Amino acid sequence: MSQTDDQNEIPGFLYQWDRDQALTQDRCFLCGADLAGGRTDEHVFPQWLLRRCDLWNEKITLLNGTLMPYKQMKIPCCSTCNNEHLSRIEQAVGDAFAEGPEAVAALDATTLFLWMGKIYYGLMFRELSLLADRRDPQGGSIVSPEFLTTFRMHHLLLQAARGAVRWQKDQHPASVFVFQAQEPTDPRHCFDYVDIINFPFFAIRVGATAVVAVLQDWGALAQAVTVPAFEAARQLVLHPQQFHEVAALAAYMTTLFNRVPKHLLYAGENHVDVMTLPLQGMSTKFVFDPFDVGDYAQVLSHVTGQPLEELYDGRNIVTLLRDGDNQPWAVPWPADERQYPDIRLMQR
């Protein structure tokens, strides 16, 4: 049996959109189980990361501009999903990050995808329970239930954490890039995170490892296009500012992806197989829209916090990844410092 992902439910009992994607705090965010018989809390950012980077009392900026301590970024979870399925993933990923970039790059691709995907989805689920304006209890939550349902395919893919969903090895959901990173002396500065709310994009820096991923382009960014700045970044040990630039560039490329992947879902006895149709389809149009330096400059300004006019002169844009000869450029100041020399190149 098969179906496309615009239908309401997968044949059989394994997973149904309306039944299994939780939109309330009394159900497990992952499997949708009723938590009346017992609830545990899953940390959106794992405890090993909070310990390593001393983030317990540091604060993350929510979509409405308010701040919340990382230790309070927790979501409802059943005991099985928390202590078995997700714990197994956290153990593998935490061990790899402790070893460094090579170990993270060598992780099972599905394990790394599920770890990233849980954080991305978990942040939105957490904001589902928070008022957009605490002065107006009737004003709704930061993230609405309706908005979260637009990520139902992402939620379906997360079911691979509990073995209920599989995909073919040559059809992995994400484009993932792993880089070496410099480590500042303050452990709190050894962590950074960037995402896009309307696109499934994820970038994180933990210690000596940086990971940048488009979570549902089905390999398009990694396989269909060459980005010179990414190639330069692979040859560098990224300064935190360079990580921001790589994250901004990947985030912008995510917005240029012009396909809505189509899937066939096959329900078996104990899992669902996801088969993705060719992204190119019948269209002759390239899968990414043309790169616009001005639009990218807006994203770079947002991610780095630098004023647009300091980064972009109307034609060329500041870069810390390549020198004037388009060669990889090693930042000469330490990881604890921030500078912006005027090295401008036309991004392409």
JOQUIWO-V116194 format. One record per helix or strand of 2 or more residues. SS is the DSSP state (a for helix, b for strand). FROM is the first residue (numbers start at 0). TO is the last residue. If there is no record, write none. Layout:
ss->{SS SS}
from->{FROM FROM}
to->{TO TO}
This chain:
ss->{a b a b b a b a a a a a b b a b b b a a b a b b a a b b}
from->{16 39 46 58 66 69 73 78 100 108 144 151 164 174 186 190 199 208 219 227 236 239 262 271 292 307 316 343}
to->{19 42 51 60 68 71 76 98 104 126 148 161 166 180 189 195 205 213 222 233 237 255 266 275 303 310 317 344}
